[in-house]
Amino acid sequence: MAEDIMNRFRFNTKITPDQFTLVNLQKKPSESFQEYARWWKIEAARTQQPIDDNELTEYFIRAQEGIYFENMMGMMGQKFPELVKMGDFLEEGIKSDKVQSMAALQAASKAI
């Protein structure tokens, strides 16, 4: 009986994201930027009101932190795939120590 009730009302457990929710979707340390961007776009597609390309770009940029936000801020008006390319490029730079992540910069400043 409990299972029947859960199956009947399961739709109430999934909250449809809005713009505020999208801006607060953060990348997990365990996922790649590609995985994050794919998941983020899926969530954006679930919003009640359709989001046009310009809004999609704006919300995605606002969802970024640190070096990602700094570098993508100037990309306002670009298409979503271009943002993902930039994110991949930054991620690669961080992994190869060519670009310092915000966490590394904060750790270095605390050590001083």
Wavefront OBJ file of the C-alpha trace (Angstrom):
o trace
v 0.000 0.000 0.000
v 2.832 2.421 0.866
v 4.482 1.671 -2.466
v 1.250 2.472 -4.312
v 1.020 5.827 -2.529
v 4.662 6.624 -3.351
v 4.158 5.717 -7.013
v 1.017 7.809 -7.233
v 2.571 10.950 -5.717
v 6.181 10.578 -6.903
v 5.723 13.530 -9.292
v 5.613 15.835 -6.236
v 9.152 14.881 -5.242
v 10.709 16.414 -8.362
v 10.632 20.191 -8.183
v 10.795 21.959 -11.524
v 13.849 24.223 -11.550
v 13.544 27.950 -12.114
v 16.153 30.561 -13.037
v 17.250 30.978 -9.417
v 17.799 27.229 -9.121
v 19.846 27.162 -12.333
v 22.157 29.932 -11.140
v 22.817 27.957 -7.954
v 23.680 24.633 -9.641
v 27.374 24.164 -8.863
v 29.908 21.817 -10.389
v 30.857 18.938 -8.101
v 34.592 18.386 -7.584
v 34.220 14.797 -8.792
v 32.717 15.676 -12.189
v 34.316 17.030 -15.330
v 33.217 20.326 -16.802
v 31.622 18.409 -19.707
v 29.536 16.311 -17.316
v 28.538 19.395 -15.341
v 27.540 21.354 -18.463
v 25.498 18.426 -19.796
v 23.688 18.007 -16.453
v 23.157 21.773 -16.144
v 21.604 22.001 -19.606
v 19.278 19.080 -18.857
v 18.108 20.895 -15.738
v 17.646 24.109 -17.759
v 15.441 22.223 -20.211
v 13.182 21.173 -17.326
v 12.187 24.753 -16.395
v 8.523 25.625 -16.718
v 9.091 28.639 -18.920
v 11.267 28.086 -21.985
v 14.662 29.768 -21.814
v 16.047 31.405 -24.951
v 19.721 31.126 -25.925
v 20.704 34.484 -24.406
v 19.121 33.634 -21.058
v 20.689 30.169 -21.136
v 24.117 31.744 -21.588
v 23.499 34.332 -18.862
v 22.295 31.824 -16.265
v 25.107 29.391 -17.044
v 27.737 32.109 -16.638
v 26.147 33.239 -13.358
v 26.311 29.643 -12.100
v 30.103 29.586 -12.491
v 32.583 30.380 -9.757
v 36.103 31.697 -9.603
v 38.269 31.486 -12.686
v 35.391 30.037 -14.715
v 33.161 33.029 -13.961
v 35.972 35.523 -14.572
v 36.778 34.113 -18.003
v 33.222 33.474 -19.134
v 31.835 36.835 -18.047
v 33.170 38.409 -21.243
v 31.452 35.707 -23.306
v 27.943 37.038 -22.714
v 26.013 36.620 -25.958
v 27.979 33.555 -27.068
v 26.247 30.223 -27.655
v 26.212 27.534 -24.964
v 28.670 25.207 -26.793
v 31.242 28.023 -26.838
v 30.945 28.345 -23.052
v 31.470 24.618 -22.672
v 34.595 24.817 -24.846
v 35.943 27.613 -22.642
v 35.150 25.588 -19.512
v 36.988 22.576 -20.933
v 39.942 24.780 -21.827
v 40.072 26.232 -18.305
v 39.736 22.791 -16.730
v 42.628 21.536 -18.844
v 44.686 24.590 -17.853
v 43.993 24.000 -14.166
v 44.952 20.323 -14.426
v 48.217 21.179 -16.196
v 48.996 23.995 -13.697
v 48.935 26.626 -16.446
v 45.904 28.254 -14.824
v 45.473 28.510 -11.086
v 42.085 27.625 -9.670
v 40.488 29.809 -7.009
v 41.080 27.072 -4.418
v 44.810 27.105 -5.195
v 44.942 30.897 -5.028
v 43.116 30.946 -1.686
v 45.403 28.269 -0.250
v 48.476 30.224 -1.404
v 47.190 33.466 0.136
v 46.484 31.733 3.481
v 50.020 30.311 3.537
v 51.471 33.835 3.356
l 1 2 3 4 5 6 7 8 9 10 11 12 13 14 15 16 17 18 19 20 21 22 23 24 25 26 27 28 29 30 31 32 33 34 35 36 37 38 39 40 41 42 43 44 45 46 47 48 49 50 51 52 53 54 55 56 57 58 59 60 61 62 63 64 65 66 67 68 69 70 71 72 73 74 75 76 77 78 79 80 81 82 83 84 85 86 87 88 89 90 91 92 93 94 95 96 97 98 99 100 101 102 103 104 105 106 107 108 109 110 111 112
